Amino acid sequence: MDDDLLDSLTEIEEIECVLNLYSEAKEYLESFEWCLNSNKVWFENKYSFYDKIGVFLFEIDPIDNTVDDFVWVIVGDLPSVYLDKSVESGREAIEIYCELMEDWVQNVKEGNSTIDCYPIPNEPTLENAELLESRIEFIKTNLLLS
């Protein structure tokens, strides 16, 4: 982890980072018509990093019984993603996140269509692929290998 950042944030600033990520995750999740409301939420501290990435598990009121009542949401300084309740842990959520993003990056770098990739709102440019690739590398180095 970036020890300088860790040492420079006060406890209040750390809490503000988590609350900001939570607000972003809740807004993202509730933007889908299949999510009527979010109820309980759990913050996955071990696989989150201040204002850069937040991993949350939400219990929701789904629109019907075809939609999961628990949803993982990953937000931050990277594309937001939701994952269904078949994901069993925060670690698995962040690993799947990396796989989804690597698939998009690889398709962009090879000049292939991203139509079959997880939908990412960014333009499929080489610059965006390289930015996302650097964030994936950060996640792997600082959150999965630590």
C-alpha positions in Angstrom: 0.0 0.0 0.0 1.0 3.6 -0.4 2.3 4.2 3.1 2.6 8.0 2.6 -1.1 8.2 1.8 -2.0 6.0 4.7 0.1 8.2 7.1 -1.3 11.5 5.7 -5.0 10.8 6.1 -6.7 11.5 9.4 -9.4 9.1 10.7 -12.0 11.6 9.6 -10.6 11.7 6.1 -10.6 7.9 5.9 -14.3 7.8 6.9 -15.1 10.5 4.4 -13.4 8.5 1.6 -15.5 5.4 2.5 -18.7 7.4 2.7 -18.1 9.0 -0.6 -17.5 5.6 -2.2 -20.6 4.3 -0.5 -22.7 7.2 -2.0 -21.2 6.5 -5.4 -21.9 2.7 -5.1 -25.5 3.3 -3.8 -26.3 5.8 -6.6 -24.8 3.4 -9.2 -26.8 0.4 -8.0 -30.1 2.3 -7.6 -29.7 3.6 -11.2 -30.8 0.2 -12.5 -34.5 -0.4 -12.8 -34.1 -3.9 -11.3 -33.0 -2.4 -8.0 -36.0 -0.8 -6.2 -34.0 0.1 -3.1 -30.8 -0.7 -1.3 -31.1 -1.8 2.3 -28.1 -3.1 4.2 -24.6 -2.6 3.0 -21.2 -4.1 4.0 -17.9 -2.5 3.2 -15.1 -4.8 2.3 -12.2 -2.9 3.9 -9.4 -5.4 3.0 -10.0 -5.0 -0.8 -10.8 -1.3 -0.8 -8.4 1.6 -0.9 -9.6 5.0 0.3 -11.0 7.1 -2.6 -9.5 4.9 -5.3 -11.6 1.8 -5.0 -14.5 0.6 -2.8 -15.9 -2.9 -2.6 -19.4 -3.2 -1.2 -22.0 -5.9 -0.7 -25.6 -4.6 -0.8 -28.8 -6.2 0.2 -31.5 -4.9 -2.2 -35.2 -4.9 -2.9 -35.2 -6.4 -6.4 -37.9 -5.6 -8.9 -38.9 -9.3 -9.0 -37.6 -12.8 -8.0 -35.4 -13.1 -11.1 -33.0 -10.6 -9.7 -30.6 -11.4 -6.8 -31.3 -9.8 -3.5 -27.5 -9.4 -2.8 -25.3 -7.6 -5.2 -21.6 -6.7 -5.0 -20.6 -3.2 -6.3 -17.1 -2.0 -7.0 -16.7 1.8 -7.6 -14.0 4.4 -7.4 -11.4 5.8 -9.8 -12.2 3.1 -12.3 -15.3 1.8 -14.1 -18.1 0.8 -11.8 -19.3 -2.8 -11.8 -22.0 -4.9 -10.1 -21.7 -8.7 -9.6 -24.3 -11.2 -8.5 -24.5 -13.0 -5.3 -22.8 -16.1 -6.7 -19.6 -14.2 -5.8 -18.8 -15.4 -2.3 -16.2 -12.9 -1.0 -14.7 -9.5 -1.4 -11.5 -11.1 -2.7 -13.5 -13.1 -5.3 -15.3 -9.9 -6.3 -12.1 -8.0 -6.9 -10.5 -10.9 -8.8 -13.6 -11.1 -11.1 -13.4 -7.3 -11.5 -9.8 -7.6 -12.7 -10.7 -10.4 -15.1 -13.6 -8.4 -16.6 -11.4 -5.3 -17.0 -8.5 -7.3 -18.4 -10.8 -8.8 -21.0 -11.9 -5.3 -22.1 -8.3 -4.0 -22.1 -7.1 -6.9 -24.2 -9.9 -6.5 -26.8 -9.2 -2.8 -27.1 -5.5 -3.3 -27.5 -6.0 -6.0 -30.1 -8.4 -3.8 -32.0 -11.3 -6.2 -31.4 -14.9 -5.4 -30.6 -15.8 -4.9 -26.9 -19.5 -5.8 -27.6 -19.1 -9.1 -25.7 -17.2 -7.5 -22.8 -18.6 -6.2 -19.5 -20.1 -2.8 -20.5 -17.7 -0.1 -19.7 -18.9 3.5 -20.3 -15.5 4.7 -21.5 -14.6 4.9 -25.2 -12.6 1.8 -26.3 -9.4 3.8 -27.0 -5.8 2.7 -26.5 -5.4 5.5 -24.0 -8.4 4.4 -21.9 -7.2 0.8 -22.1 -3.8 1.7 -20.8 -5.3 3.8 -17.9 -7.5 0.9 -16.9 -4.6 -1.5 -17.2 -2.6 0.6 -14.8 -5.5 0.6 -12.3 -5.8 -3.2 -12.6 -2.0 -3.5 -11.9 -2.5 -1.3 -8.8 -5.3 -3.5 -7.5 -3.3 -6.7 -8.1 -0.1 -5.3 -6.5 -1.7 -3.4 -3.6 -4.8 -5.3 -2.7 -4.5 -8.9 -4.0 -0.8 -9.5 -3.3 -0.7 -7.8 0.1 
